[in-house]
């Protein structure tokens, strides 16, 4: 069993003395549990959860590097992820801003992942800035009670998060034109006026004949709601592979099994019951196995 050591630990204040004004949040002495973790482990956690590559982290750091005049390069990220070195205070701060996490958590300490969970708002904010607007804001802030300080902080944090979203450079990613939409659920109605939309992927997509967006969760966890699937036209033996099917004015994505006189449509999500399509189908019902799903990706959020 992993052992924890508990002792009084003074959470450090990030006093980054840049050209611009900075804010100092003072946090009183607290009891912190230290566990066996480090920056490398935390970075790998975030990379897996957010589907990030090292280059994505570096790109997210660039605006803050420019703002605070801190140099960052590929080898820095590689060293931190591998655990060969730890970031200094300035680079740790840049990483925490780019990844929107608590810098103390990023170091491996057993503290809340996000700073606003630490509730440092019971303490007045002190500023070394002579900027009049900042002074006025701080004056108003320090007159608020703790509840309203918390509300103000949360609102300001949300604004800052929106402001700090790094707009993706479309030229760095792969564009995939999709037909909207195919259902992983009870079916999606379509017609000749299908809409087309372009989505972007971190990696180069496989050669495909069409792409479409998953709607619903019947094929999760492999194909999640909102994922883009890539399809090769046609079909072969139809023995359990995933296909896009047109049936009676609706489209589906399912595992398909040929049972001779009928096709069995099976969802990956066990909460959904299979259904069957008898063959031959009635003359007035259109049925077509459009093609085989050969790949998928979760599109980059470009908003």
Secondary structure, DSSP 4 states (H G I P E B T S, - for coil): ----EEEEE-PPP-----SS--EE-----EEEEE-S--HHHHHHHHHHHHT--HHHHHHHHHHHHHHHT----HHHHHHHHHTSS---HHHHHHHHHHHTS-HHHHTT-BS-SSGGGG-GGGS--EE----HHHHHHHHHHHHS-HHHHHHHHHHHHHHHHHHHPPPP-GGGSEEEEEEEEEESSS-EE--TT-EEEEEEESSPPPP-SEEEEEESSTTTTTS-TT-EEEEEES-SS-EEEEEEEEETTEEEEEEEEE-SSEEEEE-SSTTS--EEEESSPPTTS-EEEEEEEEEEEPPP---
